[in-house]
Amino acid sequence: MIYRLLVALVLAGAPLAAYADAPKPAKAGYDPYPIDITAAGDVRANGKPVTDAELATEIKALVAKAKDTTVEIRADAKVPHGRVVQVMDIVRQAGITKIAIATAK
C-alpha cells in the first residue's frame, strides 16, 4: 500500500523531500499524564479522584515541573461530548498544549 502511494506521488511530480518533516511516531518511552473520565462524568487525575478545581491545580503543578508534558484524556464511551470538552478546556487553561484523547467501551 505504501509502495503504491509513493509511486503515485512520484508519478504526480510530488517532491518526496516535502514529506521528510512529517510527524515522527511516539517514542517507546511515551508516558502521558492520564486523566480518566468515568461514565458518571467524574474525573481521576493520575488515578486520584479530583474536582474540576483540583484538576486545574494538579495540571498547573505538572506544567511547572515539566512544561512539555502530554496529557491523555481517557473517557468512557458514555461520557457526553460536552464533559470531555470541559475537561480539555480545564487542561488547556492550566497550560497543557499536548492533549491526546482515548475512549473506553
Stockholm file with secondary structure:
# STOCKHOLM 1.0

chainA/1-105         MIYRLLVALVLAGAPLAAYADAPKPAKAGYDPYPIDITAAGDVRANGKPVTDAELATEIKALVAKAKDTTVEIRADAKVPHGRVVQVMDIVRQAGITKIAIATAK
#=GR chainA/1-105 SS CHHHHHHHHHHHTCCGGGGTTSCCCCCTTCCCEEEEECTTSCEEETTEEECHHHHHHHHHHHHHHCTTCEEEEEEETTSCHHHHHHHHHHHHHTTCCEEEEEEEC
#=GC SS_cons         CHHHHHHHHHHHTCCGGGGTTSCCCCCTTCCCEEEEECTTSCEEETTEEECHHHHHHHHHHHHHHCTTCEEEEEEETTSCHHHHHHHHHHHHHTTCCEEEEEEEC
//
